[in-house]
Amino acid sequence: MTVKVIGAGVGRTGTYSLKAALERLGFDPCYHMTEVMAHMPQALPLWQAAVKGKADWAKILAGYQSAVDWPVAGFIPELYQAYPDAKFILTLRSPESWAASFSETIYALCARQNEAPPHMQAWLDMAVAVISATGFPPGLDGAQLAAAFTAHNERVKATIPPEQLLVFEVREGWEPLCAFLDVDVPTEAFPRTNDRSEFWELVRQGSEPA
């Protein structure tokens, strides 16, 4: 099994909904930050090495057909080199609405890193490092975040050949996604999940010791 689809969109662009959609379309299982949290002893050291420039993609993504969200979204040039035949999906939303959502969820969590349980500290260290390297270091205001979001998206478009890249908003639903992946359109509604309250519930679940 190899990775066929890679999400280039950062967190809070519908990546959890995209994960559910890809798994419904047969590209399962799909890697997401929740996988790191669920398999911390195995996954975290691999991502810590990736942050230091020593990624072993075959180990990180072993058994997965697709991958979305951070930390994956922080390594798009490297992943394109590792999986040159994969299809990439850049999830978008308006920069302003993204900055607001990011500020109230992921960025807020990172800012309160020192308040997290001890067993979560190393995971947060990795997450902050990846998010910062993607262009979102601590301390940015809303306008700076929106500008950095746009810059990330433009870098992705400059990196991935157009024929391998779908620029996608999850509100567009199944049709553009299925056309890009050359699969049939499901009859059920496109998954909509991980609003801000769901985000904090996922964090709460992940912060409970195994």
C-alpha positions in Angstrom: 0.0 0.0 0.0 1.3 3.5 -0.8 0.0 7.0 -0.2 -2.3 8.1 -3.1 -3.7 11.4 -1.8 -2.1 14.0 0.3 -3.8 17.1 1.8 -1.7 20.3 1.5 -4.2 22.4 3.4 -3.3 23.4 7.0 -5.6 22.7 10.0 -9.0 24.5 10.2 -9.6 24.3 6.4 -11.9 21.3 6.7 -9.2 18.7 7.0 -11.1 16.5 9.4 -14.1 16.5 7.0 -11.7 15.7 4.1 -10.3 12.8 6.1 -13.9 11.4 6.5 -14.6 12.0 2.8 -11.5 10.3 1.6 -12.1 7.3 3.8 -15.7 7.1 2.4 -14.2 7.1 -1.1 -11.9 4.2 -0.4 -8.7 6.0 0.3 -8.6 4.6 3.8 -7.2 4.8 6.3 -6.4 8.5 6.2 -3.6 10.0 8.3 -4.5 13.1 10.4 -3.1 14.8 13.5 -5.5 12.7 15.5 -3.5 9.6 14.4 -0.4 11.1 16.1 -2.4 11.6 19.2 -3.8 8.1 19.1 -0.5 6.4 18.5 1.9 8.7 20.4 4.6 6.3 21.4 5.2 5.1 17.9 4.3 8.3 15.9 5.8 11.1 17.9 9.5 10.1 17.6 9.0 9.8 13.8 7.7 13.3 13.6 10.3 14.7 15.9 12.9 13.3 13.5 11.0 14.8 10.6 11.2 18.2 12.3 15.0 17.8 12.3 15.0 17.0 8.6 15.2 13.2 9.0 11.8 12.1 8.0 11.2 8.4 7.2 8.0 8.7 5.2 7.7 5.0 4.6 7.5 4.5 8.4 5.4 7.5 9.2 2.7 6.7 6.6 3.0 2.9 6.6 -0.5 1.4 6.0 -2.1 4.7 5.0 -3.6 5.5 1.5 -4.1 9.2 2.2 -2.9 11.9 4.6 -4.2 15.3 5.5 -3.8 18.1 8.1 -0.8 19.0 10.2 1.9 17.7 10.6 1.6 16.4 7.0 0.8 19.9 5.6 4.1 21.2 6.9 6.1 19.0 4.6 4.5 19.3 1.1 7.8 19.7 -0.9 9.3 16.7 0.9 6.1 14.6 0.4 5.9 15.5 -3.3 9.5 14.3 -3.7 8.7 11.1 -1.8 5.4 10.5 -3.6 5.7 12.1 -7.0 2.7 10.3 -8.4 0.3 11.2 -5.5 -2.6 13.6 -5.9 -2.6 16.7 -3.7 -5.6 18.5 -2.3 -5.3 22.1 -1.1 -8.2 22.8 1.2 -9.0 26.5 1.4 -11.4 29.0 3.0 -11.3 32.8 3.2 -8.1 33.9 4.9 -10.0 36.0 7.4 -12.4 33.3 8.5 -9.4 30.8 8.7 -7.4 33.2 10.9 -10.4 33.6 13.3 -10.9 29.8 13.5 -7.2 29.0 13.9 -6.8 31.7 16.5 -9.6 30.2 18.7 -8.5 26.6 18.3 -5.0 25.4 17.3 -3.2 28.7 18.0 -4.9 29.0 21.4 -3.9 25.5 22.3 -0.3 26.2 21.3 -0.2 29.4 23.3 -1.3 27.6 26.4 1.2 24.8 25.9 2.6 25.2 29.4 -0.8 24.4 30.9 -1.0 21.0 29.1 -0.6 17.7 31.0 3.1 16.6 31.1 2.5 13.7 28.8 1.3 16.1 26.1 4.2 18.5 26.2 6.4 16.6 23.7 3.5 16.4 21.2 2.8 20.1 21.6 6.5 20.9 21.1 6.4 19.0 17.8 3.2 20.6 16.8 4.4 24.1 17.5 7.6 23.4 15.6 5.8 22.2 12.5 3.2 24.9 12.6 5.9 27.6 13.0 7.9 26.1 10.1 4.8 26.2 7.9 4.7 30.0 8.4 2.7 30.5 11.6 5.1 31.1 14.5 3.7 32.3 17.9 2.6 35.9 18.3 1.0 36.7 15.0 -2.1 38.9 14.9 -5.1 38.2 12.7 -3.9 40.1 9.7 -0.5 38.5 9.9 -2.1 35.0 10.2 -4.3 35.7 7.1 -1.3 36.8 5.1 0.7 33.8 6.2 -2.2 31.5 5.2 -2.3 33.0 1.7 1.5 32.6 1.4 1.3 28.9 2.4 -1.4 28.3 -0.2 0.7 30.1 -2.9 3.7 28.0 -2.1 1.7 24.8 -2.5 0.4 26.0 -5.9 4.0 26.8 -6.9 5.3 23.3 -5.8 2.7 20.9 -7.1 2.0 20.6 -10.8 -1.5 21.8 -11.6 -2.6 18.4 -13.0 -1.9 16.8 -9.6 -3.4 19.5 -7.5 -7.1 20.2 -6.5 -7.8 23.5 -4.9 -10.9 22.7 -2.9 -13.3 24.2 -0.4 -15.2 21.5 1.5 -18.4 23.4 1.0 -18.1 22.5 -2.7 -19.0 18.9 -1.7 -18.4 15.7 -3.5 -18.4 16.6 -7.2 -15.0 18.3 -7.6 -13.3 15.9 -5.2 -14.7 12.8 -6.9 -13.9 14.2 -10.4 -10.3 14.8 -9.4 -10.0 11.4 -7.8 -11.9 9.7 -10.6 -14.4 7.9 -8.3 -18.2 7.8 -8.2 -20.1 10.5 -6.3 -21.7 9.0 -3.1 -25.4 9.5 -2.5 -25.1 10.7 1.1 -24.2 14.2 2.2 -20.6 15.3 2.3 -19.2 15.0 5.8 -19.2 18.1 7.9 -17.3 17.8 11.2 -14.8 19.3 13.6 -16.3 22.7 14.4 -14.7 24.6 17.2 -16.5 22.7 20.0 -15.6 19.4 18.4 -12.0 20.5 18.1 -11.7 21.0 21.8 -13.5 17.7 22.5 -10.9 15.9 20.3 -8.1 17.7 22.3 -9.7 16.7 25.6 -9.9 13.0 24.5 -6.3 13.1 23.2 -5.0 14.7 26.4 -6.3 11.8 28.5 -3.4 9.4 29.5 -3.4 6.1 27.7 
